[in-house]
Each structure stands twice: as structure tokens, then as C-alpha cells.
Amino acid sequence: MYLTKRGFLYGAASLAATAGRARAQASPVVLDARPFERAVAGLPRPLAALAFNNAIPGPSLRTRPGAEVWVELRNWLSAPLALHWQGVRIANPMDGAVGLTQPRPDGAPLAYRFVPPDPGFFWYRPSALPAAADQLERGLCGTLIVEEAAPPPVAQEIVAEFGDLRLTPDGALAAGADAATIRGAGRIGRVVTVNGMVAPQQLAVRPGARLRLRLVNVAPARLFVVAFLGVKPMILAIDGQPCDPFAPVRQTIPVGPGARFDL
């Protein structure tokens, strides 16, 4: 390991912010997991999906270093459900590793309470086997943003969740997970989505504006290659870990399953 002057100042500022902001939430953020009829523009029929709070993707949670995250998970599905907070350095009982650090869900509400020690861009997803892979493919996921002590000034922040849909020949959402999927091999769907909507999507911004773009790949197996044309991207963090800003090679970024980039 090595420590730069920039890294030292960043760490000192984060510690100071943590000391001043440590506090508990007044009430939990409730995540209701239910079956959801998902109407997707460009597809011929609604999809039998799953959703947190009747939205795909699920709620984007936001907090500051030193502040507690308190989530109450309510499962209205037929299969067990637990949450893994990908990328967060978290206490074992809150990790969502069923059978290892967390008891098997019995249908009662689950409380997740933890204090993220680091700023960064993270996401949450199902983790209770054997249903977790199918639950993720059908829409159960969301993001968690832990703000920096001094975020870079930008005109607008954009979160883009890349995913895909695996459809049957008649246009329905394929359900169920085979043994290879449960082991983590994943499956590739032929319909690509951005924030739950069929790609491409358009967003108008002011010319010359400085934007912060947070990318996450929630697809179980697809590798996305993101190219930038007519703009100058600078990578600020990879998988939630800050770095000295740098331009991607050929203005192109490969975003593998579960990967996150801040630009």
C-alpha cells in the first residue's frame, strides 16, 4: 500500500465528517418486495416481474459517512429473501450471507442496520439461495450512495443501472434458475435495459455542463462496453474506491457484472 498527500487529506476530511455526523435514523426505510406487473416500452406485453416498492430499479438509498443505514425488508414473495450490500464493509450479521452470517429468512421482516465506514457507490441485491439469481433477474435490486465529505461540484448527477431481460419466445419474462445459474454462472438476456427501461434512453443536459455519472451493471452475466462520444469522461472511482481522476483508454469502459464506476 502507499499513501499520497491527496489520499491523506481525503481520509482526514472523511474522519472529521464522520465524527460530526454520526447519528441514527429516526425510522427505517421500508423495502417491500412483491410481485410486480412490469410494463416496458418497446415490449409487446407486461412482464411478471418482482419489485421493491413497486419500482424497478428499487429505491436509491443515500447517506453520509458515519450515518446509520436502517432498512426494513418485508418479503411478500413465495421464496426466502435476504439482502447483500455489495462493496460495503459491513458487520457480518448484516451481510446477508444466509446460513453463514445471517439466519435463514422465515418470512418475518428483516432489519438491516449498519454504518458504512467509507464513502462510495454501492448496490444491494438478493442473496438467499436458491431463489436469489431469479429474484435479481426479475428486478430486485437498487443502489446505495454514501456521499463524500467534499463531493466534486457538478451541475447534475445521473445514476445508470445497466441490465438485461431474458425473454421466452412468446415475449414473457423467463423465470426460474437452473443449477448453473445458482452457482453463479448467470444468464444473458437479449433485451438490454437502462434504469429498467429498454435501451437506448435519451437525456438532455445543458451544453458544457459538468456531470457526475454513476454506472452499475446489475445483469448477472453480460459485460457492457460503454463508449463516450463528444464528451470527456474522467474516472473518479472504481467499485466504490476513489482514485486519482484519469481518462479511460479510447474513452471506453468495460463494465462487468456487479461492477461500478464513478465518472
N, C-alpha and C positions, 0 to 999 in steps of 0.2 A: 504494500500500500504506500501511497505518497499523499502529501497534503500540500495544496497550493495556497497562496495567500487568499485567492478568491474563495477557495473551499473553507478556509479557516473563518473568514469574515461571514460567509454564508451560515456556517454552523453556529457561530456566536450569536448572530441575529435570530436564528431559529430558536436557540435556547432561551434567549431573552423573551421572545414572543410566547414560548411555551409557558414560562413562569407567570406571565401576566394574563394568560387566557385559560388556564386550567379551570374547568368548571363542568358541571353535569348538565345534561339536557333536562328541561322541565318535564318532557313527556316523550315517549318513543315515537319514532317514525314507523308506521304500520305498513307492512308489505303483505297484502292479501294475494295469495296465489290461487287462481281459479281458472277453469276452462274459459276460453275466450273465442268468440267467432270473429276472425280477423279478416276484414275486407281490405284487399290490397289492390291499389290501382294498377291496371295492366294485366290482372289475372281474371279468368272467366268466372270464378266462384269464390265465396268466402272460405277461409281455411279454418279447420278445427284446431286452434292453437291453445297455448297456455299463456297467462299474463300476470304480472304483478300490477295490482290496482287498475286493471282493465286498460293497460297501455303497453305497447311494445315499441321500443325497449322500455324496461321498467324505470322507476324514478331515478334521476341522477342525484345522488346524495352529495352534500358539500359541507365541509367543516374546516377548522383551522387546527394547526398543531397544538396539542395539549388539551383540546376539547374532546369530550366523550362522544362517541357514536353509539346511539341506543336505538336498536331496531327490534321490532316485534314481528316475527314471522308467523303468519297464520296460513295454515295449509288446508285448502278446501278441495284438494285433489285426491284421487284414489290411491296414490302411491306416496311413500315417505318422501320428505323434502327437508334438506338442510342446506346451508349456505357456506361457500368457501369465498374468502375475501382475497382474491389473487393479487399478490405483490405486497400485501400489508404485513409488516412484522407484528404479529398478533399473539396474544396469550393463547396457549394450547386449547383450553376449554371453548374458546370462541372460534376455532379454526374450521369447524365443520367437517372434520375427518371422522365420519361415523364409525364407531367401533374402536377407534384409537384414542381420540381426544374428546369425543362427544358421544353420549349415548344415542342409540337408535331412536329416531323420532317416533313418538307414539300417537301423533295427531293433535296433541296439545300445543298451544302457542309456544314458540321458542324465542327467548330473549337473547339478543347479541349486544353486549355492552363492552366496549373497548376504547382505548385512547390511542389513535395512530401516532407512533413516535416520529414519523417522517412526513414531510410534505410530498405530494406526488399525485399521479393519475393512476387509479386502480379500478378494478371492476369486481362484481360479485356474480356468482353463478351457482347452480345446484351441485351438490356433492354426494348425495345419498344414493349409493348403488342399490339395485341395478338400473334405476329409472333416470339417473342424472343426465346421461347423454341425450335421451329422448326429450327430457324437460328443457334442456338448453336449446336443442334444435327447434323446439316448438315455441320458443320465445321468452323463456325465463332467464333474464339477466339484466344488469344495469351497471352504472358507473358510480365510483366514489372519487371525489376530488378533495384532496387535502391541500389547502392553499399555502403558498409560501409566505414567509414573513414580509417580503417585499416583492410582489409579483411584477414582472415587466409591464410597463404601460402599453396597453393595446386599445384599439377602438372597439373591438368585438372579439368575443370568444366563441368558438364553434367546436362542438363535440360531434365526431362522426364515428358511428359504430358500424363496421362492415360485417355483413353476414351473408348467408345464402340459404335458399329454400330447396329442399329435396321433395319433388312432387311426383305423384303417381301418374301414369299415362292419362288418366281422366281429369287431372288437374287438382287432385286433393293433396293435402299435406301428408307425406309419408310419416307414419308413426311406428313406434316400437324400436327396440335396439337389439341387434344381434350380439353374439359373444365378442366379435372383433371390436365392435363399437364400444361395448362396455369396458374392454381392456384399454381403450384409448385410441384405437386406430382412426375413428371418426369416419364421416361420410361426406362426400362433396355433392352439394345441390346445384342444379343447373341455373337457378334464378338468383342473381346477386342483388343484395339489398343494402341500403344506407339508411341508418336510423329506422329500420323496419319497413321502409318503402322501396319499391323496385328501382334499381339504378337505371339510368343516371338521375341525379337530382340537381337542381339549379338553385343558387343562392346569389342574390345581388348585393354587392357591398360598394362602399364609396371608393372611387379610384384613388390609388395611392394610400389607402388605409393600411394600418399595421394590425394584423390579425393574429390571434393565437388559435392554433388548430390542434385539437387533441384527437388522435386516431387510436382506435382499438379494434382488433379483429376478434369477433365473437363466434366466428364459424369454427366448427370442430376440426376441419381438416384442410380447408382451402388456404392457399398462400395468395395474398393480394399484392400486386406490384403497383405502387402509387407513383405516378409521374406528375410533375409540375410544369406547366407551360405558361410563359408570360408572367410569372411571379418568381420571387427569390425566396425559397424556403431556407430556414436555418433551424437545425435540430437543437432543442433545448434540453430534452430528457429522453431516455430510452427505458421502457419498462418501469417508469416512475422514478428512475435515478437521474438526477441532474448532471449535466456535463457542460463543459465549455462549448458555447454555440459553434456549430460547424455546418457547412453546406453539404448535403448528400451528393454522392458521386453521380454525375449525369442527371442531377435533380430527380432522382428516382429512389424510392424506399421500398424494400421488401418487408411486408408486414405479415408475419406468420401467425398461426392460431394462438390467441391469447396475448399477442404482443401489443405494446402500447408505445406511441411516440407523441411527444410534445414538440410543436414547431411554432 
